[in-house]
Amino acid sequence: MRKLSVVLVTVFVFVFVFAGCGKKEVSGPEAPVTAEQVHTDGQYAARAYVESLLNGDKTLFLECYPDGFIDELNASAGVDVYEEYRKAVKYSGEFLGTSFVDYKDFIQQNGFDDQYMRSRINSVMAIPYEDIGIIRVEKISAYFVYDGEQVNTNFFVVVFEYQGSWYVIESISGKGEF
């Protein structure tokens, strides 16, 4: 039940964050993230997460999480988590891609409760507390063509380092604005 509530809260937050789509002058997307890049840096894990949900790439989505985590979540929740996320993501227009904007370390000096997030990662993903490395909020822009104009919106994705690889824990609301 705990994992199902995590899924539902994450979907809600993802939709809430996505609702902030606004028209701005934008530079454009970077080359798509490859499966080989996902674990090399937090920005790639975050971009892969956003790209996978917007372009329908389930394989890339699975790469954003530790091995077996989504399978366990699917079994626990009794649903296909990826498909539930995809149902929650609605947009008009053509998805063009993403780009990395910036990141903040998920620490108290930046207004975040890093001890809480470490406990959350430990509880939700069963990763030993002491093995969780750097935690960051990555700011990712997603680009679209809507009514003939290029528009973008920003996503804030919490990522963490574990045993030399980067993974996604969740997306957050504009509290991560920077």
C-alpha positions in Angstrom: 0.0 0.0 0.0 2.9 2.3 0.8 4.3 1.9 -2.7 0.9 2.5 -4.3 0.6 5.8 -2.4 4.1 6.7 -3.6 3.1 6.1 -7.2 -0.1 8.1 -6.8 1.7 11.0 -5.2 4.4 11.0 -7.8 1.9 11.0 -10.6 0.0 13.9 -9.0 3.2 15.9 -8.6 4.3 15.1 -12.1 1.0 16.4 -13.5 1.0 19.4 -11.2 4.5 20.3 -12.4 3.7 19.7 -16.0 0.7 22.0 -15.8 3.1 25.0 -15.6 3.8 24.9 -19.3 4.4 28.4 -20.5 5.5 30.1 -23.8 9.0 31.5 -23.6 11.9 32.2 -25.8 13.7 28.8 -25.9 16.9 27.5 -27.3 15.7 23.9 -28.0 16.3 20.4 -27.0 19.6 18.5 -26.8 20.1 15.1 -28.4 17.9 12.4 -26.7 19.4 10.6 -23.8 20.5 7.1 -24.5 20.2 4.1 -22.1 24.0 4.1 -21.8 24.0 7.7 -20.5 21.2 7.4 -17.9 23.4 6.3 -15.0 26.4 8.5 -15.7 25.1 11.7 -14.3 22.0 13.1 -12.5 21.1 15.3 -15.5 20.8 12.2 -17.8 18.7 10.3 -15.3 16.3 13.2 -14.9 16.2 13.9 -18.7 15.6 10.2 -19.4 12.7 10.2 -16.9 11.0 13.1 -18.6 11.7 12.0 -22.1 10.5 8.4 -21.4 7.1 9.7 -20.2 6.6 12.1 -23.0 7.8 10.0 -25.9 6.5 6.6 -24.7 9.8 4.9 -24.1 9.2 2.3 -21.4 12.7 0.8 -21.7 14.3 4.2 -21.0 11.9 4.7 -18.1 13.0 1.4 -16.5 16.6 2.6 -16.7 15.8 5.5 -14.4 15.3 3.2 -11.4 17.4 0.6 -9.7 17.1 -2.9 -11.2 13.9 -4.6 -10.3 12.4 -1.6 -8.5 9.6 -1.0 -11.0 8.8 -4.7 -11.2 8.4 -4.8 -7.4 6.2 -1.7 -7.5 4.0 -3.1 -10.3 3.5 -6.3 -8.3 2.8 -4.4 -5.1 0.4 -1.9 -6.7 -1.2 -4.4 -9.0 -0.9 -2.0 -11.9 1.7 -1.2 -14.6 3.3 1.8 -13.0 4.7 3.1 -16.3 1.2 3.0 -18.0 -0.3 4.8 -15.0 2.3 7.6 -15.3 1.7 7.8 -19.1 -2.1 8.1 -18.5 -1.4 11.0 -16.2 0.8 12.8 -18.7 -1.4 14.7 -21.2 -0.2 17.4 -23.5 -1.1 18.9 -26.9 1.4 19.4 -29.6 4.5 17.6 -30.7 7.2 16.7 -28.1 10.6 17.7 -29.4 12.9 16.7 -26.5 14.6 18.0 -23.4 17.6 19.9 -22.2 19.4 20.2 -18.9 19.0 23.7 -17.3 20.7 23.5 -13.9 20.8 21.6 -10.6 20.8 22.2 -6.9 22.2 19.8 -4.3 19.4 18.5 -2.2 20.8 19.9 1.1 19.6 22.1 3.9 21.6 25.1 2.8 19.4 25.0 -0.4 16.2 24.7 1.5 15.8 20.9 1.3 15.6 18.3 4.0 18.3 15.9 2.9 17.9 13.6 5.9 14.2 13.1 5.1 15.0 12.3 1.5 17.7 9.8 2.4 15.2 8.1 4.7 12.6 8.2 1.9 15.0 6.6 -0.6 15.9 4.0 2.0 12.3 3.3 2.8 10.8 3.3 -0.7 13.7 1.6 -2.6 15.3 -0.4 0.2 18.7 1.1 -0.5 20.9 1.3 2.6 20.9 4.8 4.1 24.7 4.9 4.3 25.1 3.9 0.6 23.0 6.8 -0.8 25.4 9.4 -2.2 24.7 12.8 -3.6 21.1 13.9 -4.0 20.2 16.6 -6.4 17.2 18.4 -7.9 17.7 18.6 -11.6 15.9 21.3 -13.6 15.0 20.0 -17.0 13.2 21.8 -19.8 10.9 19.9 -22.2 10.2 21.4 -25.6 7.1 21.2 -27.7 5.5 22.6 -30.8 2.1 23.9 -30.0 -0.1 25.8 -32.5 3.0 26.3 -34.7 5.1 27.8 -31.9 7.9 26.2 -29.9 7.1 26.3 -26.2 8.8 24.7 -23.1 8.1 23.8 -19.6 10.4 23.0 -16.7 10.4 19.8 -14.6 12.2 19.4 -11.3 13.4 15.8 -10.8 15.0 14.5 -7.7 17.9 12.1 -8.5 20.5 10.4 -6.3 23.7 8.6 -6.7 24.0 5.0 -5.5 27.1 2.8 -6.1 28.4 5.1 -8.9 25.1 5.2 -10.8 22.3 7.9 -10.9 18.6 7.1 -10.4 15.3 9.0 -10.1 13.3 9.1 -6.9 10.6 11.6 -7.8 9.6 14.8 -9.5 8.7 17.8 -7.3 6.7 21.0 -7.7 8.2 24.4 -8.4 9.7 24.5 -4.9 12.9 23.6 -6.7 12.7 26.7 -8.8 16.1 28.2 -9.5 
